[in-house]
């Protein structure tokens, strides 16, 4: 497959993102390899917190959370999924499937050799992350899920999501910075008229020098199983069988301003035994990307959850 790699100079002087880069090579499932980037902060001997992002974001989304969790004594890892951030980007949208994303991220997880993991996952970070938990539950001590789920195509998806699928595939210019600006509550709903910082918009645009780098971001929404005949429906159903036996602590922290995943926490709470008795919370005044809106609050929640649920 043809692979693109974003030049390093596009990532210079990003606001609030001083983290040293780390890389591993993973099989591309097509006879070659792909370079995956990840952040690795905090003490190497600390308990592991894994932060998985969604689409069209990258580990920059976790810049507010990483220092707080690391300062609390934990080792924090935040990879860039293939097609995003500083990771390699296959140039054809046909190179991306949900099963490949799971395999790529599982290969990364194996390479970095971590266990005793507390997972925080949002958006596609949950679609992939929950598959990892289902496949390797022994590696995970607890999970925090925000604005995410694991669809099987057996139930109708919100119209807003179907519109997002079509938009992301067909819009001539997939403007990542603007998408992020419109998907958060800060500052527009809370501080109307206050401009979103240009340097933050630029950081979300940084991985994509031009439209050719965005095929992974564009096709991601369409990979979600929305019909029973989706290629990943069977695998997701099997994953649910494992999740329905997951008794380790599982917390939901969805936001109050997300039309895409609204109500999805009830599905997780109704099916996963580890959710029972947990202090599930709603993050107030936050949009789909609640890490951008309420990153500090989420980081404190993760640290408290770990303290309250020792392995």
PLY file of the C-alpha trace (Angstrom):
ply
format ascii 1.0
element vertex 311
property float x
property float y
property float z
element edge 310
property int vertex1
property int vertex2
end_header
0.00 0.00 0.00
1.07 3.60 -0.56
1.83 5.27 2.77
2.19 8.96 3.59
4.15 10.37 6.53
3.53 13.89 7.79
6.74 15.98 7.93
7.99 16.56 11.47
8.13 20.32 11.02
4.34 20.50 10.98
4.35 19.49 14.66
6.72 22.16 15.97
5.70 24.39 18.89
2.22 22.97 19.40
0.38 24.62 22.31
0.38 22.51 25.47
2.01 19.55 23.73
5.70 19.34 24.75
5.78 15.54 24.78
8.69 13.60 23.27
7.72 11.33 20.36
7.97 7.53 20.54
7.54 5.15 17.62
7.05 1.45 16.89
6.59 -0.43 13.63
3.49 -2.59 13.24
2.50 -4.94 10.38
0.31 -3.16 7.83
-1.69 -6.36 7.16
-0.56 -6.10 3.52
3.00 -7.43 3.69
4.66 -4.22 4.87
4.80 -2.15 8.03
3.50 1.13 9.42
5.06 3.48 11.93
2.84 4.30 14.89
3.55 7.26 17.15
2.69 7.47 20.83
3.16 9.68 23.84
4.73 7.98 26.88
4.84 10.21 29.97
5.13 9.66 33.71
7.14 7.14 35.73
7.93 3.91 33.89
7.06 1.90 36.98
3.72 3.65 37.54
0.35 2.10 36.89
-0.51 2.34 33.20
-3.19 4.65 31.83
-3.96 4.24 28.12
-5.73 7.09 26.31
-7.28 6.23 22.93
-8.50 9.02 20.66
-11.09 9.00 17.93
-11.69 10.73 14.59
-10.49 13.17 13.29
-8.30 13.82 16.33
-4.94 12.56 17.56
-3.01 12.42 20.83
-3.02 16.24 20.94
-6.61 15.84 22.17
-5.21 14.50 25.48
-2.72 17.31 26.13
-4.77 18.58 29.11
-5.11 15.14 30.68
-1.62 13.69 30.26
0.28 15.98 32.69
-2.33 15.65 35.44
-2.42 11.85 35.30
1.38 11.60 35.03
1.84 13.95 38.00
-0.39 11.63 40.03
2.22 8.91 39.55
0.95 7.03 36.52
2.59 6.10 33.25
0.42 7.60 30.51
0.44 6.29 26.95
-1.49 7.97 24.14
-0.98 6.50 20.66
-1.92 8.08 17.37
-4.08 5.63 15.46
-2.90 4.71 11.97
-3.99 7.52 9.64
-3.83 10.17 12.36
-1.39 12.46 14.13
2.27 11.54 13.73
1.48 7.95 12.71
1.74 6.76 9.12
-1.23 7.33 6.83
-2.19 4.81 4.13
-3.12 6.91 1.11
-6.20 4.96 -0.03
-9.39 4.84 1.99
-9.74 1.24 0.84
-6.71 0.39 2.98
-8.73 1.12 6.12
-11.09 -1.35 7.76
-12.21 -1.73 11.34
-10.48 -5.10 11.54
-7.21 -3.59 10.36
-7.49 -0.78 12.91
-7.99 -3.35 15.65
-5.04 -5.39 14.39
-2.78 -2.34 14.07
-3.61 -1.12 17.56
-3.31 -4.60 19.04
0.13 -4.92 17.44
1.10 -1.60 19.00
-0.19 -2.78 22.39
1.89 -5.95 22.08
5.01 -4.02 21.07
4.87 -1.58 24.00
4.29 -4.55 26.33
1.98 -3.04 28.93
-0.53 -4.60 31.30
-2.53 -3.59 34.36
-4.08 -0.96 32.09
-6.65 1.67 32.93
-8.24 2.55 29.59
-9.89 5.87 28.81
-11.54 5.73 25.41
-13.73 8.11 23.41
-15.30 8.05 19.94
-13.38 5.59 17.73
-10.97 5.14 20.61
-13.82 3.20 22.19
-14.77 1.27 19.07
-11.20 -0.01 18.88
-10.47 0.07 22.61
-13.47 -2.04 23.56
-12.40 -4.61 20.98
-8.97 -4.71 22.66
-10.59 -5.19 26.08
-12.76 -7.96 24.69
-9.80 -9.72 23.07
-7.32 -9.30 25.96
-9.33 -8.66 29.16
-6.42 -9.89 31.25
-4.42 -6.79 30.28
-6.99 -4.32 31.57
-7.72 -3.49 35.23
-10.50 -0.99 34.57
-12.14 1.10 31.84
-13.53 4.62 31.58
-15.65 5.20 28.47
-16.84 8.59 27.25
-19.00 9.33 24.20
-18.41 5.97 22.54
-19.85 2.52 21.98
-19.50 -0.70 20.01
-22.13 -0.95 17.29
-23.18 -4.21 15.66
-25.66 -2.86 13.11
-28.56 -4.51 14.89
-30.08 -1.23 16.03
-30.69 2.01 14.10
-28.08 4.74 14.35
-28.99 8.40 14.92
-29.68 10.42 11.80
-26.92 12.80 12.87
-24.40 9.98 12.57
-25.64 8.92 9.14
-25.28 12.52 7.98
-21.76 12.60 9.40
-20.87 9.43 7.48
-22.00 10.96 4.20
-20.41 14.34 4.90
-17.02 12.89 5.77
-16.94 10.79 2.60
-18.15 13.41 0.15
-17.24 16.93 1.29
-14.58 18.33 -1.10
-12.45 19.76 1.73
-12.46 17.87 5.02
-11.68 20.80 7.32
-10.46 19.11 10.50
-9.83 22.31 12.46
-13.32 23.62 11.79
-14.85 20.23 12.62
-13.13 20.32 15.98
-14.20 23.89 16.62
-17.83 23.00 15.96
-17.74 19.77 17.97
-16.81 21.34 21.28
-18.71 23.59 23.65
-15.65 25.70 24.44
-15.83 28.53 23.85
-18.93 29.04 21.71
-21.73 27.88 23.99
-20.09 28.93 27.23
-18.30 32.08 26.03
-20.20 33.19 22.91
-18.17 35.29 20.56
-14.79 34.29 21.99
-12.73 32.96 19.06
-11.37 29.44 19.26
-7.57 29.73 19.50
-5.99 29.68 16.04
-3.04 27.70 17.36
-5.34 24.92 18.58
-7.12 24.73 15.22
-3.69 24.63 13.54
-2.61 21.75 15.80
-5.61 19.66 14.76
-4.84 20.48 11.11
-1.11 19.74 11.53
-1.19 16.02 10.59
-2.70 16.81 7.17
-0.57 18.85 4.75
-3.26 18.36 2.10
-6.40 16.33 1.37
-4.44 13.24 0.33
-3.46 12.66 3.98
-7.08 12.57 5.17
-8.40 9.34 3.67
-8.28 7.55 7.01
-10.12 10.36 8.75
-12.71 10.56 5.97
-13.59 6.87 5.88
-13.54 6.18 9.63
-17.25 6.98 10.24
-18.33 4.69 7.41
-16.48 1.74 8.97
-18.86 1.72 11.94
-21.24 -1.24 11.60
-24.62 0.41 10.98
-26.21 -2.60 9.26
-26.18 -6.31 10.15
-24.28 -7.15 6.94
-21.29 -4.95 7.79
-17.97 -6.86 7.55
-17.25 -6.20 11.25
-20.69 -7.02 12.63
-19.82 -10.62 13.50
-16.55 -9.63 15.17
-18.26 -6.92 17.21
-20.97 -9.33 18.32
-18.28 -11.72 19.49
-16.58 -8.88 21.32
-19.81 -8.13 23.14
-19.87 -11.71 24.45
-16.55 -11.02 26.15
-17.60 -7.58 27.38
-20.77 -9.05 28.86
-18.46 -11.14 31.08
-16.14 -8.23 32.00
-16.52 -7.78 35.76
-13.64 -5.37 36.40
-14.55 -1.75 37.18
-16.10 0.02 34.21
-17.15 3.67 34.44
-19.09 5.79 31.94
-18.44 9.53 31.64
-20.47 10.83 28.71
-21.04 14.52 28.00
-24.33 16.40 28.02
-23.97 17.98 24.55
-23.32 15.20 22.06
-26.02 14.32 19.55
-24.05 11.37 18.18
-23.60 9.25 21.33
-26.37 10.60 23.56
-27.83 7.72 25.58
-25.06 5.31 24.65
-23.91 5.06 28.22
-27.13 3.20 29.07
-26.19 0.43 26.64
-22.79 -0.03 28.28
-24.29 0.12 31.76
-26.96 -2.41 30.86
-24.63 -5.00 29.37
-21.24 -4.85 31.09
-21.19 -6.31 34.63
-18.29 -4.11 35.70
-20.50 -1.03 35.44
-22.65 -2.14 38.36
-22.34 0.08 41.40
-19.99 2.57 39.74
-20.52 6.33 40.11
-21.33 6.99 36.47
-21.23 10.66 35.65
-22.34 13.15 33.03
-19.72 15.74 32.10
-21.54 19.06 32.02
-21.08 21.74 29.37
-19.09 19.44 27.09
-19.50 18.46 23.46
-18.48 15.34 21.60
-14.78 15.90 22.29
-15.13 16.21 26.01
-11.35 15.92 26.44
-11.03 19.30 24.71
-13.81 20.89 26.74
-13.23 19.28 30.14
-9.84 17.60 30.00
-8.76 18.58 33.49
-12.02 17.31 34.97
-11.71 14.01 33.11
-8.12 13.55 34.23
-9.11 14.04 37.87
-11.97 11.59 37.39
-9.59 8.93 36.01
-7.14 9.39 38.91
-9.93 9.18 41.48
-11.43 6.11 39.80
-8.11 4.29 39.99
-7.69 5.20 43.66
-11.20 3.96 44.46
-10.90 0.65 42.58
-7.52 -0.92 43.41
-6.72 -3.98 41.30
0 1
1 2
2 3
3 4
4 5
5 6
6 7
7 8
8 9
9 10
10 11
11 12
12 13
13 14
14 15
15 16
16 17
17 18
18 19
19 20
20 21
21 22
22 23
23 24
24 25
25 26
26 27
27 28
28 29
29 30
30 31
31 32
32 33
33 34
34 35
35 36
36 37
37 38
38 39
39 40
40 41
41 42
42 43
43 44
44 45
45 46
46 47
47 48
48 49
49 50
50 51
51 52
52 53
53 54
54 55
55 56
56 57
57 58
58 59
59 60
60 61
61 62
62 63
63 64
64 65
65 66
66 67
67 68
68 69
69 70
70 71
71 72
72 73
73 74
74 75
75 76
76 77
77 78
78 79
79 80
80 81
81 82
82 83
83 84
84 85
85 86
86 87
87 88
88 89
89 90
90 91
91 92
92 93
93 94
94 95
95 96
96 97
97 98
98 99
99 100
100 101
101 102
102 103
103 104
104 105
105 106
106 107
107 108
108 109
109 110
110 111
111 112
112 113
113 114
114 115
115 116
116 117
117 118
118 119
119 120
120 121
121 122
122 123
123 124
124 125
125 126
126 127
127 128
128 129
129 130
130 131
131 132
132 133
133 134
134 135
135 136
136 137
137 138
138 139
139 140
140 141
141 142
142 143
143 144
144 145
145 146
146 147
147 148
148 149
149 150
150 151
151 152
152 153
153 154
154 155
155 156
156 157
157 158
158 159
159 160
160 161
161 162
162 163
163 164
164 165
165 166
166 167
167 168
168 169
169 170
170 171
171 172
172 173
173 174
174 175
175 176
176 177
177 178
178 179
179 180
180 181
181 182
182 183
183 184
184 185
185 186
186 187
187 188
188 189
189 190
190 191
191 192
192 193
193 194
194 195
195 196
196 197
197 198
198 199
199 200
200 201
201 202
202 203
203 204
204 205
205 206
206 207
207 208
208 209
209 210
210 211
211 212
212 213
213 214
214 215
215 216
216 217
217 218
218 219
219 220
220 221
221 222
222 223
223 224
224 225
225 226
226 227
227 228
228 229
229 230
230 231
231 232
232 233
233 234
234 235
235 236
236 237
237 238
238 239
239 240
240 241
241 242
242 243
243 244
244 245
245 246
246 247
247 248
248 249
249 250
250 251
251 252
252 253
253 254
254 255
255 256
256 257
257 258
258 259
259 260
260 261
261 262
262 263
263 264
264 265
265 266
266 267
267 268
268 269
269 270
270 271
271 272
272 273
273 274
274 275
275 276
276 277
277 278
278 279
279 280
280 281
281 282
282 283
283 284
284 285
285 286
286 287
287 288
288 289
289 290
290 291
291 292
292 293
293 294
294 295
295 296
296 297
297 298
298 299
299 300
300 301
301 302
302 303
303 304
304 305
305 306
306 307
307 308
308 309
309 310
